[in-house]
Amino acid sequence: MRRYGPEEQVAARVELSGPEKRLATRHAGIDIHGDGSTEPYVGRVRRQVLELGPDGDAVAAIIDS
């Protein structure tokens, strides 16, 4: 059995898609881990983790991608 630390557990996830209302072509989101750290990503099935933006801003990382 494997144990996961708070930094490995996703406590919440925010997902965005668009600009189309159905069958969106762009997907992005932010995972919030149990220790409070954030991890921005793009993609839906094959997620590509992004580098945090200036001052550790996850939203800026998604906007800049």
Distance bins in CASP14 RR format, pairs under 12 A and 6 or more apart:
PFRMAT RR
TARGET T0000
AUTHOR 0000-0000-0000
RMODE 2
METHOD distances of the structure
MODEL  1
2 8 0 0 0 0 1 0 0 0 0 0 0
2 9 0 0 0 0 0 1 0 0 0 0 0
3 9 0 0 0 0 0 1 0 0 0 0 0
4 10 0 0 0 0 1 0 0 0 0 0 0
4 11 0 0 0 0 0 1 0 0 0 0 0
4 33 0 0 0 0 0 1 0 0 0 0 0
4 34 0 0 0 0 1 0 0 0 0 0 0
4 35 0 0 0 0 0 1 0 0 0 0 0
5 11 0 0 0 0 0 1 0 0 0 0 0
5 33 0 0 0 0 1 0 0 0 0 0 0
5 34 0 0 0 0 1 0 0 0 0 0 0
5 35 0 0 0 0 1 0 0 0 0 0 0
5 37 0 0 0 0 0 1 0 0 0 0 0
6 32 0 0 0 0 0 1 0 0 0 0 0
6 33 1 0 0 1 0 0 0 0 0 0 0
6 34 1 0 1 0 0 0 0 0 0 0 0
6 35 1 0 1 0 0 0 0 0 0 0 0
6 36 1 0 0 1 0 0 0 0 0 0 0
6 37 0 0 0 0 1 0 0 0 0 0 0
7 31 0 0 0 0 0 1 0 0 0 0 0
7 32 0 0 0 0 0 1 0 0 0 0 0
7 33 1 0 1 0 0 0 0 0 0 0 0
7 34 1 0 0 1 0 0 0 0 0 0 0
7 35 1 0 1 0 0 0 0 0 0 0 0
7 36 0 0 0 0 1 0 0 0 0 0 0
7 37 1 0 0 1 0 0 0 0 0 0 0
7 38 0 0 0 0 0 1 0 0 0 0 0
7 39 0 0 0 0 1 0 0 0 0 0 0
8 31 0 0 0 0 0 1 0 0 0 0 0
8 33 1 0 0 1 0 0 0 0 0 0 0
8 34 0 0 0 0 1 0 0 0 0 0 0
8 35 0 0 0 0 1 0 0 0 0 0 0
8 37 0 0 0 0 0 1 0 0 0 0 0
8 39 0 0 0 0 0 1 0 0 0 0 0
9 31 0 0 0 0 1 0 0 0 0 0 0
9 32 0 0 0 0 0 1 0 0 0 0 0
9 33 1 0 0 1 0 0 0 0 0 0 0
9 34 1 0 1 0 0 0 0 0 0 0 0
9 35 0 0 0 0 1 0 0 0 0 0 0
9 36 0 0 0 0 0 1 0 0 0 0 0
9 37 0 0 0 0 0 1 0 0 0 0 0
9 39 0 0 0 0 0 1 0 0 0 0 0
10 29 0 0 0 0 0 1 0 0 0 0 0
10 30 0 0 0 0 0 1 0 0 0 0 0
10 31 1 0 1 0 0 0 0 0 0 0 0
10 32 1 0 0 1 0 0 0 0 0 0 0
10 33 1 0 0 1 0 0 0 0 0 0 0
10 34 1 0 0 1 0 0 0 0 0 0 0
10 35 0 0 0 0 0 1 0 0 0 0 0
10 36 0 0 0 0 0 1 0 0 0 0 0
10 37 0 0 0 0 0 1 0 0 0 0 0
10 38 0 0 0 0 0 1 0 0 0 0 0
10 39 0 0 0 0 1 0 0 0 0 0 0
10 41 0 0 0 0 0 1 0 0 0 0 0
10 47 0 0 0 0 0 1 0 0 0 0 0
11 30 0 0 0 0 0 1 0 0 0 0 0
11 31 0 0 0 0 1 0 0 0 0 0 0
11 32 1 0 1 0 0 0 0 0 0 0 0
11 33 1 0 0 1 0 0 0 0 0 0 0
11 34 1 0 1 0 0 0 0 0 0 0 0
11 35 0 0 0 0 1 0 0 0 0 0 0
11 36 1 0 0 1 0 0 0 0 0 0 0
11 37 0 0 0 0 0 1 0 0 0 0 0
11 38 0 0 0 0 0 1 0 0 0 0 0
11 39 0 0 0 0 0 1 0 0 0 0 0
12 29 0 0 0 0 0 1 0 0 0 0 0
12 30 0 0 0 0 1 0 0 0 0 0 0
12 31 1 0 0 1 0 0 0 0 0 0 0
12 32 1 0 1 0 0 0 0 0 0 0 0
12 33 0 0 0 0 1 0 0 0 0 0 0
12 34 0 0 0 0 1 0 0 0 0 0 0
12 36 0 0 0 0 1 0 0 0 0 0 0
12 37 0 0 0 0 0 1 0 0 0 0 0
12 38 0 0 0 0 1 0 0 0 0 0 0
12 39 0 0 0 0 0 1 0 0 0 0 0
13 27 0 0 0 0 0 1 0 0 0 0 0
13 28 0 0 0 0 0 1 0 0 0 0 0
13 29 1 0 0 1 0 0 0 0 0 0 0
13 30 1 0 0 1 0 0 0 0 0 0 0
13 31 1 0 1 0 0 0 0 0 0 0 0
13 32 1 0 0 1 0 0 0 0 0 0 0
13 33 0 0 0 0 0 1 0 0 0 0 0
13 34 0 0 0 0 0 1 0 0 0 0 0
13 38 0 0 0 0 0 1 0 0 0 0 0
13 39 0 0 0 0 1 0 0 0 0 0 0
13 40 0 0 0 0 0 1 0 0 0 0 0
13 41 0 0 0 0 1 0 0 0 0 0 0
13 47 0 0 0 0 0 1 0 0 0 0 0
13 58 0 0 0 0 0 1 0 0 0 0 0
14 27 0 0 0 0 0 1 0 0 0 0 0
14 28 0 0 0 0 1 0 0 0 0 0 0
14 29 1 0 1 0 0 0 0 0 0 0 0
14 30 1 0 1 0 0 0 0 0 0 0 0
14 31 0 0 0 0 1 0 0 0 0 0 0
14 32 1 0 0 1 0 0 0 0 0 0 0
14 38 0 0 0 0 1 0 0 0 0 0 0
14 39 0 0 0 0 0 1 0 0 0 0 0
14 40 0 0 0 0 1 0 0 0 0 0 0
14 41 0 0 0 0 0 1 0 0 0 0 0
14 58 0 0 0 0 1 0 0 0 0 0 0
14 59 0 0 0 0 1 0 0 0 0 0 0
14 62 0 0 0 0 1 0 0 0 0 0 0
15 24 0 0 0 0 0 1 0 0 0 0 0
15 26 0 0 0 0 0 1 0 0 0 0 0
15 27 1 0 0 1 0 0 0 0 0 0 0
15 28 1 0 0 1 0 0 0 0 0 0 0
15 29 1 0 1 0 0 0 0 0 0 0 0
15 30 0 0 0 0 1 0 0 0 0 0 0
15 31 0 0 0 0 1 0 0 0 0 0 0
15 32 0 0 0 0 0 1 0 0 0 0 0
15 40 0 0 0 0 0 1 0 0 0 0 0
15 41 0 0 0 0 1 0 0 0 0 0 0
15 42 0 0 0 0 0 1 0 0 0 0 0
15 43 0 0 0 0 1 0 0 0 0 0 0
15 44 0 0 0 0 1 0 0 0 0 0 0
15 47 0 0 0 0 0 1 0 0 0 0 0
15 62 0 0 0 0 0 1 0 0 0 0 0
16 24 0 0 0 0 1 0 0 0 0 0 0
16 26 0 0 0 0 1 0 0 0 0 0 0
16 27 1 0 0 1 0 0 0 0 0 0 0
16 28 1 0 1 0 0 0 0 0 0 0 0
16 29 1 0 1 0 0 0 0 0 0 0 0
16 30 0 0 0 0 1 0 0 0 0 0 0
16 40 0 0 0 0 0 1 0 0 0 0 0
16 41 0 0 0 0 0 1 0 0 0 0 0
16 42 0 0 0 0 1 0 0 0 0 0 0
16 43 0 0 0 0 0 1 0 0 0 0 0
16 44 0 0 0 0 0 1 0 0 0 0 0
16 58 0 0 0 0 0 1 0 0 0 0 0
16 59 0 0 0 0 1 0 0 0 0 0 0
16 62 1 0 0 1 0 0 0 0 0 0 0
16 63 0 0 0 0 0 1 0 0 0 0 0
16 65 0 0 0 0 0 1 0 0 0 0 0
17 23 0 0 0 0 1 0 0 0 0 0 0
17 24 1 1 0 0 0 0 0 0 0 0 0
17 25 0 0 0 0 1 0 0 0 0 0 0
17 26 1 0 0 1 0 0 0 0 0 0 0
17 27 1 0 1 0 0 0 0 0 0 0 0
17 28 1 0 0 1 0 0 0 0 0 0 0
17 29 0 0 0 0 1 0 0 0 0 0 0
17 42 0 0 0 0 0 1 0 0 0 0 0
17 43 0 0 0 0 1 0 0 0 0 0 0
17 44 1 0 0 1 0 0 0 0 0 0 0
17 62 0 0 0 0 0 1 0 0 0 0 0
18 24 1 1 0 0 0 0 0 0 0 0 0
18 25 1 0 0 1 0 0 0 0 0 0 0
18 26 1 0 1 0 0 0 0 0 0 0 0
18 27 1 0 0 1 0 0 0 0 0 0 0
18 28 0 0 0 0 1 0 0 0 0 0 0
18 29 0 0 0 0 0 1 0 0 0 0 0
18 42 0 0 0 0 0 1 0 0 0 0 0
18 43 0 0 0 0 0 1 0 0 0 0 0
18 44 0 0 0 0 0 1 0 0 0 0 0
19 25 0 0 0 0 1 0 0 0 0 0 0
19 26 1 0 0 1 0 0 0 0 0 0 0
19 27 0 0 0 0 0 1 0 0 0 0 0
19 28 0 0 0 0 0 1 0 0 0 0 0
20 26 0 0 0 0 1 0 0 0 0 0 0
20 27 0 0 0 0 0 1 0 0 0 0 0
23 44 0 0 0 0 0 1 0 0 0 0 0
24 43 0 0 0 0 0 1 0 0 0 0 0
24 44 0 0 0 0 1 0 0 0 0 0 0
25 42 0 0 0 0 0 1 0 0 0 0 0
25 43 0 0 0 0 0 1 0 0 0 0 0
25 44 0 0 0 0 0 1 0 0 0 0 0
26 42 1 0 0 1 0 0 0 0 0 0 0
26 43 1 0 0 1 0 0 0 0 0 0 0
26 44 0 0 0 0 1 0 0 0 0 0 0
26 62 0 0 0 0 0 1 0 0 0 0 0
26 65 0 0 0 0 1 0 0 0 0 0 0
27 41 0 0 0 0 1 0 0 0 0 0 0
27 42 1 0 0 1 0 0 0 0 0 0 0
27 43 1 0 1 0 0 0 0 0 0 0 0
27 44 1 0 1 0 0 0 0 0 0 0 0
27 45 0 0 0 0 1 0 0 0 0 0 0
27 46 0 0 0 0 0 1 0 0 0 0 0
27 47 0 0 0 0 1 0 0 0 0 0 0
27 48 0 0 0 0 0 1 0 0 0 0 0
27 62 0 0 0 0 0 1 0 0 0 0 0
27 65 0 0 0 0 0 1 0 0 0 0 0
28 39 0 0 0 0 0 1 0 0 0 0 0
28 40 1 0 0 1 0 0 0 0 0 0 0
28 41 1 0 0 1 0 0 0 0 0 0 0
28 42 1 0 1 0 0 0 0 0 0 0 0
28 43 1 0 0 1 0 0 0 0 0 0 0
28 44 0 0 0 0 1 0 0 0 0 0 0
28 47 0 0 0 0 1 0 0 0 0 0 0
28 48 0 0 0 0 1 0 0 0 0 0 0
28 49 0 0 0 0 0 1 0 0 0 0 0
28 50 0 0 0 0 1 0 0 0 0 0 0
28 58 0 0 0 0 0 1 0 0 0 0 0
28 59 0 0 0 0 1 0 0 0 0 0 0
28 61 0 0 0 0 1 0 0 0 0 0 0
28 62 1 0 1 0 0 0 0 0 0 0 0
28 63 0 0 0 0 1 0 0 0 0 0 0
28 64 0 0 0 0 0 1 0 0 0 0 0
28 65 1 0 0 1 0 0 0 0 0 0 0
29 38 0 0 0 0 1 0 0 0 0 0 0
29 39 0 0 0 0 1 0 0 0 0 0 0
29 40 1 0 0 1 0 0 0 0 0 0 0
29 41 1 0 1 0 0 0 0 0 0 0 0
29 42 1 0 0 1 0 0 0 0 0 0 0
29 43 0 0 0 0 1 0 0 0 0 0 0
29 44 0 0 0 0 1 0 0 0 0 0 0
29 47 0 0 0 0 1 0 0 0 0 0 0
29 48 0 0 0 0 0 1 0 0 0 0 0
29 49 0 0 0 0 0 1 0 0 0 0 0
29 50 0 0 0 0 1 0 0 0 0 0 0
29 58 0 0 0 0 1 0 0 0 0 0 0
29 59 0 0 0 0 1 0 0 0 0 0 0
29 61 0 0 0 0 1 0 0 0 0 0 0
29 62 1 0 0 1 0 0 0 0 0 0 0
29 63 0 0 0 0 0 1 0 0 0 0 0
29 65 0 0 0 0 0 1 0 0 0 0 0
30 36 0 0 0 0 0 1 0 0 0 0 0
30 37 0 0 0 0 0 1 0 0 0 0 0
30 38 1 0 1 0 0 0 0 0 0 0 0
30 39 1 0 0 1 0 0 0 0 0 0 0
30 40 1 0 1 0 0 0 0 0 0 0 0
30 41 1 0 0 1 0 0 0 0 0 0 0
30 42 0 0 0 0 0 1 0 0 0 0 0
30 47 0 0 0 0 0 1 0 0 0 0 0
30 49 0 0 0 0 0 1 0 0 0 0 0
30 50 0 0 0 0 1 0 0 0 0 0 0
30 52 0 0 0 0 0 1 0 0 0 0 0
30 53 0 0 0 0 0 1 0 0 0 0 0
30 56 0 0 0 0 0 1 0 0 0 0 0
30 57 0 0 0 0 0 1 0 0 0 0 0
30 58 1 0 1 0 0 0 0 0 0 0 0
30 59 1 0 0 1 0 0 0 0 0 0 0
30 60 0 0 0 0 0 1 0 0 0 0 0
30 61 0 0 0 0 1 0 0 0 0 0 0
30 62 1 0 0 1 0 0 0 0 0 0 0
30 63 0 0 0 0 0 1 0 0 0 0 0
31 37 0 0 0 0 1 0 0 0 0 0 0
31 38 1 0 0 1 0 0 0 0 0 0 0
31 39 1 0 1 0 0 0 0 0 0 0 0
31 40 0 0 0 0 1 0 0 0 0 0 0
31 41 1 0 0 1 0 0 0 0 0 0 0
31 47 0 0 0 0 1 0 0 0 0 0 0
31 49 0 0 0 0 1 0 0 0 0 0 0
31 50 0 0 0 0 0 1 0 0 0 0 0
31 58 0 0 0 0 1 0 0 0 0 0 0
31 62 0 0 0 0 0 1 0 0 0 0 0
32 38 1 0 1 0 0 0 0 0 0 0 0
32 39 0 0 0 0 1 0 0 0 0 0 0
32 40 0 0 0 0 0 1 0 0 0 0 0
32 58 0 0 0 0 1 0 0 0 0 0 0
33 39 1 0 0 1 0 0 0 0 0 0 0
33 58 0 0 0 0 0 1 0 0 0 0 0
36 58 0 0 0 0 0 1 0 0 0 0 0
37 52 0 0 0 0 1 0 0 0 0 0 0
37 56 0 0 0 0 1 0 0 0 0 0 0
37 58 0 0 0 0 1 0 0 0 0 0 0
38 49 0 0 0 0 0 1 0 0 0 0 0
38 50 0 0 0 0 0 1 0 0 0 0 0
38 51 0 0 0 0 0 1 0 0 0 0 0
38 52 1 0 0 1 0 0 0 0 0 0 0
38 53 0 0 0 0 0 1 0 0 0 0 0
38 56 0 0 0 0 1 0 0 0 0 0 0
38 57 0 0 0 0 1 0 0 0 0 0 0
38 58 1 0 1 0 0 0 0 0 0 0 0
38 59 0 0 0 0 1 0 0 0 0 0 0
38 60 0 0 0 0 0 1 0 0 0 0 0
38 61 0 0 0 0 1 0 0 0 0 0 0
38 62 0 0 0 0 0 1 0 0 0 0 0
39 47 0 0 0 0 1 0 0 0 0 0 0
39 48 0 0 0 0 0 1 0 0 0 0 0
39 49 1 0 0 1 0 0 0 0 0 0 0
39 50 0 0 0 0 1 0 0 0 0 0 0
39 51 0 0 0 0 0 1 0 0 0 0 0
39 52 0 0 0 0 1 0 0 0 0 0 0
39 53 0 0 0 0 0 1 0 0 0 0 0
39 56 0 0 0 0 0 1 0 0 0 0 0
39 58 1 0 0 1 0 0 0 0 0 0 0
39 61 0 0 0 0 1 0 0 0 0 0 0
39 62 0 0 0 0 0 1 0 0 0 0 0
40 47 0 0 0 0 1 0 0 0 0 0 0
40 48 0 0 0 0 1 0 0 0 0 0 0
40 49 1 0 0 1 0 0 0 0 0 0 0
40 50 1 0 1 0 0 0 0 0 0 0 0
40 51 0 0 0 0 1 0 0 0 0 0 0
40 52 1 0 0 1 0 0 0 0 0 0 0
40 53 0 0 0 0 1 0 0 0 0 0 0
40 56 0 0 0 0 1 0 0 0 0 0 0
40 57 0 0 0 0 1 0 0 0 0 0 0
40 58 1 0 1 0 0 0 0 0 0 0 0
40 59 1 0 0 1 0 0 0 0 0 0 0
40 60 0 0 0 0 1 0 0 0 0 0 0
40 61 1 0 1 0 0 0 0 0 0 0 0
40 62 1 0 1 0 0 0 0 0 0 0 0
40 63 0 0 0 0 1 0 0 0 0 0 0
40 64 0 0 0 0 1 0 0 0 0 0 0
40 65 0 0 0 0 1 0 0 0 0 0 0
41 47 1 0 1 0 0 0 0 0 0 0 0
41 48 1 0 0 1 0 0 0 0 0 0 0
41 49 1 0 1 0 0 0 0 0 0 0 0
41 50 1 0 0 1 0 0 0 0 0 0 0
41 51 0 0 0 0 0 1 0 0 0 0 0
41 52 0 0 0 0 0 1 0 0 0 0 0
41 58 0 0 0 0 1 0 0 0 0 0 0
41 61 0 0 0 0 1 0 0 0 0 0 0
41 62 0 0 0 0 1 0 0 0 0 0 0
41 65 0 0 0 0 1 0 0 0 0 0 0
42 48 1 0 1 0 0 0 0 0 0 0 0
42 49 0 0 0 0 1 0 0 0 0 0 0
42 50 1 0 0 1 0 0 0 0 0 0 0
42 51 0 0 0 0 0 1 0 0 0 0 0
42 58 0 0 0 0 0 1 0 0 0 0 0
42 61 0 0 0 0 1 0 0 0 0 0 0
42 62 1 0 0 1 0 0 0 0 0 0 0
42 63 0 0 0 0 0 1 0 0 0 0 0
42 64 0 0 0 0 0 1 0 0 0 0 0
42 65 1 0 1 0 0 0 0 0 0 0 0
43 49 0 0 0 0 0 1 0 0 0 0 0
43 50 0 0 0 0 0 1 0 0 0 0 0
43 62 0 0 0 0 0 1 0 0 0 0 0
43 65 0 0 0 0 1 0 0 0 0 0 0
48 61 0 0 0 0 0 1 0 0 0 0 0
48 62 0 0 0 0 0 1 0 0 0 0 0
48 65 0 0 0 0 1 0 0 0 0 0 0
49 58 0 0 0 0 0 1 0 0 0 0 0
49 61 0 0 0 0 1 0 0 0 0 0 0
49 62 0 0 0 0 0 1 0 0 0 0 0
49 65 0 0 0 0 0 1 0 0 0 0 0
50 56 0 0 0 0 0 1 0 0 0 0 0
50 57 0 0 0 0 0 1 0 0 0 0 0
50 58 0 0 0 0 1 0 0 0 0 0 0
50 59 0 0 0 0 0 1 0 0 0 0 0
50 60 0 0 0 0 1 0 0 0 0 0 0
50 61 1 0 1 0 0 0 0 0 0 0 0
50 62 1 0 0 1 0 0 0 0 0 0 0
50 63 0 0 0 0 0 1 0 0 0 0 0
50 64 0 0 0 0 1 0 0 0 0 0 0
50 65 1 0 1 0 0 0 0 0 0 0 0
51 57 0 0 0 0 0 1 0 0 0 0 0
51 58 0 0 0 0 0 1 0 0 0 0 0
51 60 0 0 0 0 0 1 0 0 0 0 0
51 61 1 0 0 1 0 0 0 0 0 0 0
51 62 0 0 0 0 0 1 0 0 0 0 0
51 64 0 0 0 0 1 0 0 0 0 0 0
51 65 0 0 0 0 1 0 0 0 0 0 0
52 58 1 0 0 1 0 0 0 0 0 0 0
52 59 0 0 0 0 1 0 0 0 0 0 0
52 60 0 0 0 0 1 0 0 0 0 0 0
52 61 1 0 1 0 0 0 0 0 0 0 0
52 62 0 0 0 0 0 1 0 0 0 0 0
52 64 0 0 0 0 0 1 0 0 0 0 0
52 65 0 0 0 0 0 1 0 0 0 0 0
53 59 0 0 0 0 1 0 0 0 0 0 0
53 60 1 0 1 0 0 0 0 0 0 0 0
53 61 1 0 1 0 0 0 0 0 0 0 0
53 62 0 0 0 0 1 0 0 0 0 0 0
53 63 0 0 0 0 1 0 0 0 0 0 0
53 64 1 0 0 1 0 0 0 0 0 0 0
53 65 0 0 0 0 0 1 0 0 0 0 0
54 60 1 0 0 1 0 0 0 0 0 0 0
54 61 0 0 0 0 1 0 0 0 0 0 0
54 63 0 0 0 0 0 1 0 0 0 0 0
54 64 0 0 0 0 1 0 0 0 0 0 0
55 61 0 0 0 0 0 1 0 0 0 0 0
57 63 0 0 0 0 1 0 0 0 0 0 0
57 64 0 0 0 0 1 0 0 0 0 0 0
58 64 0 0 0 0 0 1 0 0 0 0 0
58 65 0 0 0 0 0 1 0 0 0 0 0
59 65 0 0 0 0 0 1 0 0 0 0 0
END
